[in-house]
Amino acid sequence: MLIRLILNTLAFLFTSYILQEFGLGFHVENFWWALLAALVIGLLNSVIKPLLLLFTLPLNILTLGLFVLFLNALLFYVAVSIVPGVFVDSFWTALAGMLLFSVFSTMFSRLFGK
């Protein structure tokens, strides 16, 4: 579990770096804030996301599952808003951040087998 948290932290830092290079408003002050953000994202995804998926099931079925992207971006935006050392400008930046974070997290998990 600790290795997974560190891999997610690295994915969060890479996401921050990529979005900053494209000039989008996403900034992480240091590694420790990224670690806390990865922890908050993990907690929200394990506790709140299943409830939100259950409550929005009709809308999710109606949109053929695309509403899950909105929910993931919303949870990502809430998570980075909670952590004081992480700044995101808009919901659309959070959507891009969530997509990149998911790609990096999956890539690191498969690369390191965790």
N, C-alpha and C positions, 0 to 999 in steps of 0.2 A: 504494500500500500504506500509506503514511503517512496519507493522508486517511482510509482505511478504519479505521485504528487510532484516529484522533482521533474519528471518528464513533461507533465502538464505545465509546470512553471517555465520550463525552457520553451515549450510551444507558445506560451503566452508572451514571453520575451521576443521570440522570433516574429510573432504576429505584430507586436508593437513596433518592432524595427521596420518591417515591411510597410506597414501603414504610414509610418513617419516618412519613409522614403517616397511614397506616393503623395505626400502632402496632406494626408487626411488627419483629422484632429484626434489622434490617439497617442497617449503618452503614459509611460510607466517610469516612475522616478528611480527605482532600483530593484534589485533582485528580491528583496524581502517583501516589497509591495506586490510584486508579481506572484510570489509564493502565497501570500494572503489572498490575492485575487483568484488564483487557481483553486485554493481551498474553498472559497466562497462559491465559486462556480460549481465545484463538485458537490457541495452541500445542497445548493439550490436545485441542481439537476437530480439529485437522489431523493430529495424530500418534496419539493414544490412541483417539479415537472410532472410526475405521475398524476397528481391531483388536477393540474391544469389540463393535461391530456384527457382525463376522464370527463371534466366539465365541458370541454370544447369538442367532444367527440362528434356531435352532429356537424359542426362547422368543418371539422377535419375531414369527415366523410364527404361533405359537399364540395370541398376544394381538392379532393383526391390526395390528401396528405400534405399539400403545400402550406397549410396553416401551421404545421410543425416548425417550418423555417421562421415564421413570425414569432412563435412561442420561444424558440431557442434564442433568437435575437433579443427578445424582451428580457429573458432571464439573464443573458449576457450583459445587457445594458443595466439591469438592476444590480448585478454583481459588481460591475466596475464602478457603479455609482456609490455603492456602499464603502468600497475601499478608498481611503483618502489619498493615497499616492498614485492613483490611476485616474486618468482624465480621458473622456471621450466626448466629442462635440455633439454628435447627433445619433439618432436611432439608426440611420443608414450607415454610419461609420461602425456602429455596433453590429449591424448585420454583416458587413464586410469582415469585421474582426471575428465574429462567431464562425463564419465560413472558413477563414484562414486558420483559426484556432483548431477547428475540427480536423482540418487537413493535416496540420502539423502534429496534433495529438495522435491521430491515427497512424501517421507515418512513424513517429517515435515509438509508439506501442508495438508496431509490427517489427520495427528495426531492432528493438531491444527485447522483444518477446515477452512483454509484460502486459 
